[in-house]
Amino acid sequence: MSHLLPDILFYVFSALSVAGAVLVLVNRNPMTCAMSLVVSVLSLAILYLLLSAHFLAVAQMIVYAGAIVVLFIFVIMLLNLTDEELGRFRFSLFKTIGAFVAVATLLAVAPDIRVSIPAPAAGDAGAPAGYGSTKAVGKLLFGEFLLPFELTSILILSAMVAGVVLAKRELQPKKTHSLVDWLLGFFRT
């Protein structure tokens, strides 16, 4: 039974992760969507733990559950949408076609997924020593992948600045004559 426990945990947390992702897509309430995203992200972190990728599991919890989802919740609370503004859920032709295409694609791809996963070789020792450790990930992150890492930080910073600008804008925009006047007026307030 103990050798079946990792498999059982894998299927349980995989199902939780997929269920959380589906609930993010189908819920109308943004706060419920954010909580479903938390379930999905934490389930993925547990899957990383089952794969012995401890650094990725901790990074998943800190970065996504701890920072990104908290930012989403902050923006949701800042917007303060009411049920009237959200409206009722309605079926449309495009939603129905999209759901049908998603289910058909899943059914078409599912048999090939199991076949495409290679079985380990008889003398395969697995991953090399230190693979996935904090030191190995740090060497790759700040070595070979330094430029994409820094570009991602610039992208996130620009998204935060855009979020602040959108949150601070007034309902009736001021009539300005140039971009410089708008920027000066923006930084004076």
C-alpha atoms as one frame of an Amber mdcrd trajectory, in Angstrom:
protein
   0.000   0.000   0.000   2.833   2.430   0.780   4.153   2.196  -2.779   0.701
   3.231  -4.056   0.507   6.341  -1.868   2.516   8.624  -4.219   0.338   7.546
  -7.137  -2.858   8.157  -5.185  -1.609  11.585  -4.034  -0.620  12.431  -7.601
  -4.100  11.697  -8.937  -5.837  13.496  -6.063  -3.802  16.691  -6.389  -3.860
  16.566 -10.193  -7.644  16.438 -10.049  -7.686  19.307  -7.529  -5.404  21.364
  -9.745  -7.525  20.822 -12.836 -10.759  21.417 -10.892  -9.378  24.688  -9.495
  -8.368  25.821 -12.986 -11.796  24.972 -14.401 -13.507  26.842 -11.560 -11.364
  29.901 -12.351 -12.774  29.839 -15.863 -16.449  29.203 -15.135 -17.125  31.272
 -11.992 -18.644  34.724 -12.344 -17.541  35.982  -8.938 -13.939  37.261  -9.158
 -13.184  36.473  -5.504 -14.288  32.855  -5.985 -12.073  32.711  -9.074  -9.100
  33.954  -7.047  -9.690  31.356  -4.335  -9.983  28.638  -6.994  -6.666  29.842
  -8.388  -5.140  29.436  -4.927  -6.369  25.816  -4.820  -4.885  25.157  -8.252
  -1.533  26.782  -7.418  -1.160  24.977  -4.096  -2.080  21.657  -5.720   0.670
  22.236  -8.267   3.113  22.945  -5.443   2.242  19.615  -3.852   2.752  17.908
  -7.213   6.221  19.479  -7.326   6.895  18.062  -3.864   5.860  14.615  -5.068
   8.397  14.987  -7.896  11.125  15.903  -5.347  11.378  19.403  -6.803  11.376
  21.139  -3.437  12.744  24.445  -4.709  10.012  24.696  -7.351   7.364  23.830
  -4.773   8.493  26.586  -2.426   8.870  29.060  -5.297   5.373  28.155  -6.496
   3.901  28.855  -3.065   5.846  32.066  -2.440   5.620  33.644  -5.885   2.184
  32.568  -7.061   0.119  31.844  -3.964   1.928  34.430  -1.880   2.366  37.301
  -4.314   0.460  37.018  -7.582  -2.829  35.799  -6.112  -2.608  38.380  -3.320
  -2.140  41.042  -6.013  -5.198  39.704  -7.858  -7.249  39.817  -4.663  -6.060
  43.377  -3.997  -7.151  44.479  -7.480 -10.498  42.676  -7.124 -11.141  44.421
  -3.823 -10.000  47.744  -5.310 -12.513  47.404  -8.156 -15.306  46.437  -5.723
 -17.613  44.959  -8.361 -21.201  44.326  -7.359 -23.397  41.452  -8.522 -25.324
  43.850 -10.754 -22.115  44.924 -12.512 -21.031  41.313 -13.006 -24.332  40.363
 -14.616 -25.847  36.913 -14.982 -24.167  33.998 -16.657 -25.632  33.308 -20.059
 -24.951  30.532 -22.487 -23.972  31.716 -25.916 -23.125  29.993 -29.137 -19.410
  30.759 -28.768 -19.252  29.425 -25.211 -20.981  26.219 -26.267 -18.692  25.760
 -29.268 -15.642  26.506 -27.097 -16.664  23.910 -24.505 -17.308  21.333 -27.221
 -13.922  21.990 -28.872 -12.122  21.761 -25.503 -13.729  18.417 -24.619 -13.145
  17.031 -28.138  -9.486  18.086 -28.040  -9.001  16.500 -24.631 -10.584  13.245
 -25.793  -8.470  13.236 -28.958  -5.173  13.900 -27.158  -5.683  11.796 -24.020
  -4.795   8.381 -25.523  -1.552   9.745 -26.995  -0.318  11.275 -23.739   0.280
   7.945 -22.020   2.033   6.538 -25.082   4.366   9.537 -25.503   5.870   9.265
 -21.997   9.052   7.217 -22.355   9.703   4.400 -19.901  13.005   4.623 -18.012
  15.832   2.490 -19.377  16.903  -0.611 -17.441  20.206   0.876 -16.219  18.938
   4.464 -15.951  20.149   6.064 -12.735  17.682   8.942 -12.954  18.656  12.572
 -12.464  22.272  13.448 -11.680  23.254  14.365  -8.133  22.203  17.886  -7.222
  19.719  18.140 -10.079  16.964  20.597  -9.163  18.757  21.823  -6.052  18.746
  25.485  -5.108  22.387  25.810  -6.172  21.776  24.246  -9.592  18.659  26.341
 -10.224  20.497  29.496  -9.105  23.401  28.815 -11.472  21.015  28.398 -14.392
  18.791  31.325 -13.418  21.608  33.808 -12.941  23.827  32.350 -15.661  22.321
  31.047 -18.859  18.823  32.471 -18.260  19.767  35.862 -16.776  18.405  37.924
 -19.693  14.924  36.284 -19.743  14.803  36.550 -15.939  15.529  40.291 -16.034
  13.139  40.886 -18.936  10.413  39.178 -16.930  11.069  41.494 -13.988  10.777
  44.533 -16.294   7.514  43.159 -17.693   6.085  42.671 -14.193   7.216  46.158
 -13.154   5.528  47.718 -16.188   2.328  45.784 -15.422   2.372  47.125 -11.854
   2.874  50.706 -13.072   0.025  50.256 -15.571  -2.199  48.917 -12.793  -1.485
  51.963 -10.631  -2.137  54.339 -13.541  -5.436  52.617 -14.336  -6.485  52.636
 -10.677  -5.719  56.347 -10.282  -7.394  57.582 -13.430 -10.420  59.756 -12.977
 -13.814  58.931 -14.398 -13.882  62.160 -16.412 -10.462  62.550 -18.032  -8.913
  66.008 -18.022  -8.491  67.678 -21.370  -4.798  68.092 -21.924  -2.939  69.337
 -24.927   0.040  67.026 -24.819   1.513  63.956 -23.222   3.895  66.146 -21.204
   0.989  68.095 -19.698  -0.747  64.827 -18.796   2.395  63.404 -17.186   3.020
  66.610 -15.207  -0.595  66.632 -14.052  -0.400  62.949 -13.146   2.692  63.352
 -10.968   1.423  66.497  -9.225  -1.621  64.725  -7.785
